[in-house]
Every structure is written in structure tokens, then in C-alpha cells.
Amino acid sequence: MDIEKSIEENRLIVRINGRIDIETAPDFDRTVTEIIDRNLLVTLDFANLSYISSAGLRSLLHLRNAVDEYGGDIRIVNVIDEVMEIFNVTGFVDMFEF
């Protein structure tokens, strides 16, 4: 998994390339949460995310809780069909803005 971060205006853009699974979820957590308090608006670009496991879903919940604590928001964009199906089946479509 590769993570690209950029700041556009007051929004943190995080682009994920690869998979968020049991092996890569800790890196995702560290990378995103260490800068979350400085950027209350977060966009996760999942155009190149090929898979997300339950560990990755747990990471997204932790991220959402951290952003909520600071009064920010999270948007998930460019989700491929296979990953969107996981979000649909698990009910994550009701927890995040897509």
C-alpha cells in the first residue's frame, strides 16, 4: 500500500494505492492520524484502493472518531465497485459521506 497526502485549501487529501488489510492498516492509521488534528476536513480518494479488509474498516472507524472529536468531516471519493460492495454489505455507506 502506498499513501499519498496533499493539502488543498483546508482539506487533507489522502490517496490510497493498493490494499488496506491486516498488514497495512497500522501504517494507514499512523500516517493519517498523525496529521488529522491539523486538517479537520479529510477526503479519502480510493480510486486505486483494490481491497479493504475488516482491519481496514476498523481503521476507517478510528479515523472517523478522531475527525469527529475535532469537529471535522470525512468524504470518501472515487470508490471502485468491488470496494463499494464491501461498504454496502457492512453498512459503511450509512456511516460515511460518499
C-alpha positions, 0 to 999 in steps of 0.5 A: 500500500502506498499513501499519498497526502496533499493539502488543498485549501483546508482539506487533507487529501489522502490517496490510497494505492493498493490494499488496506488489510491486516498488514497495512492498516497500522501504517494507514492509521499512523500516517493519517492520524498523525496529521488529522488534528491539523486538517479537520476536513479529510477526503479519502480518494480510493480510486486505486484502493483494490481491497479493504479488509475488516482491519481496514474498516476498523481503521476507517472507524478510528479515523472517523472518531478522531475527525469527529472529536475535532469537529471535522468531516470525512468524504470518501471519493472515487470508490471502485465497485468491488470496494463499494460492495464491501461498504454496502454489505457492512453498512459503511455507506450509512456511516460515511459521506460518499 
